[in-house]
Amino acid sequence: MAALGAARCWFRSFAGVKNVDRSTQIFIRCSRRTRCSGTPDTHNAELQFTDPEVQDILTRITGLDLQKVFRPIKQQELKPPTYKLMTDAQLEEATQRAIEKAKKLLQMAPVLPERKPINDVLSEDKILEGMDTAKYVFTDITFNIPHRERFITVREPSGTLRKATWEERDRLIQVYFPKEGRKLTAPLLFKEENLKLVFSQDRHEDVLDFCLVQFEPDSQDYIRVHAATYENVEKHGKYELLRSTRHFGGMAWYLVNARRVDGLIVDMLQRQLLQDAVSLVSLFHMVHPHSESAQEATSQQATGTDLLKIYAQKESQRSGFIMLALQAHEQTAAESSAA
């Protein structure tokens, strides 16, 4: 219970940080295939999360719900609404500005491979062994140096001089260059048992927002928390919780790489998002070009519902559900046209 109380306090203290302009977040390009977890697809190792065609599809299927993007944040002080009289032209201009701002807020969170451990030993000075029982840390605190290039070393009591580990670097950089909302030690919220409790409250988006602030995007904890969140969303079919948020694209990318998009496709069809389902299958074929479904679609030059049917027949583990959802969508569309 103490852990839960601490987590709730952290939720409240973070409410202001969550509204920081997220357009300043920078995607870090990596030289190899990026994913949250799983084995890389060696057939298409060049395709990356940051590739324009991938970003275009993920942006389109994320959606743009202005009511959801600009909804009030819990525990944040509400300000009285402002009313203005506008002409149609002014209203159109204000709506367009809101759309542009929403697009910046929906900029997808980075997806990177886990960083390699740092195990570099610089020297073994036995003459210094036993001179002290504490470690000494030496940090370059020059302001104009990128944190990734900052030189940080640790002198062990044994006399060994080594480079600081990633965990030590993150903690020391936070000491000298504090980032708003980040703690020196990870909050108990990110423990597996506490994550399950928060997920039961449908606060998946909050967890991912806090994770972005607390951890570096290529750290083990960042990848672990994102994977656990996506797994819980997929398990319970709660895709709508992340739709029209900056995390939907990362979840779709994770599921595509894991070859587990059946549930998301069914959800899209049930919500009358046919084009999103088609785009998702197209992305699946881009990531897995040697799959039976991709090869069949290429040979037939399939598009639209034909693409979905080929995927359901050749690849899907839940083909019956997808075909039923597709039939229901087609029936609804036919009834709407008749009306």
Steps between C-alpha positions, in 0.01 A plus 500: 500500500791735573629444149158580355478817706839613375396429144183706540700791644731482202202504263378821663840669504550418134177657373673827412788333322269301274400820318854594398530577126589159364591630158855545629544126537763373255494170320835326520575314180669166538705306252308174539142385514313660792244322712393465861569131524515180303734362238585730207366405158815429303305504171433875531762629741517843337144604585498723808242663723618844390470429126261750334268235357472331840438829678237597243298182558533513879396867506192429288377208712565690826205729426445862599228546761524862619269433795734228625825685429391814687297337775567630855775321690403337829619679816578810295334827596219580258479852362170667409417466129545795267220586257558695179275615219649393165413513137502176301844590364639569848352174630660309214835665571478422875408138424796468267734636768360247746559219249861608445560516876340157544729352235802622697361351821445169320862475384586136563730396783836359389549128445864390529696180555634448849834670558806281540647472852809705585777278641808701407788486750747787454771394744583266791693695764576253777696766687166669581332183623356532850567874532128564543179302536291729276489539125612827343310632198648751256250682277556748219236766572576727203166644389535482123575125482219258402425267791574194286855629442561611858805328653422336837738265679493307829797413723426179692645433850702225334688761297321424172414802286208430268234676298168549678217260417185630331311492830775701671511746210124556510507565874800735490372698203172547685698633799690762298241568231159427657215418262158610617292210628786246505599334829850387597364151562214348304165534683337185634228551243717322243519179702314217328248453781414871506473518122230234510298709744533815289406307186183379674406870528548551123786747555723359230557839339607651833753221554654555155509879548681459832733244348605752233608743770664254738705283262719541195333355186764230451519394864394155617227639727350718226474204265369272778223738607389567142492129418301422817251777419451388140461137610229597748315710241515216248398236755184687601427659161512853645650659188271801526687614814804588287322604179557869422795516742871516425536136607265333250761488223756335727246239606406425137869469408557264792207277401599499131852386582361234734258387223203546734276757330185286476332655803579853389364431149173365644473804729549735204235325293253504789554876531443551125867587444540293184776712349701481823475119491617497138792730587596275791508193276706697245751581775506134602591405142773766494655363819455134400534503120575126482186396685249294303245778533734767362603288203140415414394864526789605275420239238134608488578872545227495765365815662220591741283219632675249273821569691326426830349178366841376380652579840215318678539191280880478489633651822239559767457275801149639541383497139141426599478809719649723232269365228193544723607854591561575133157364403334706774682810377393439140140441609497822702647694208239354264216596736636853533520534121144372458372749754 
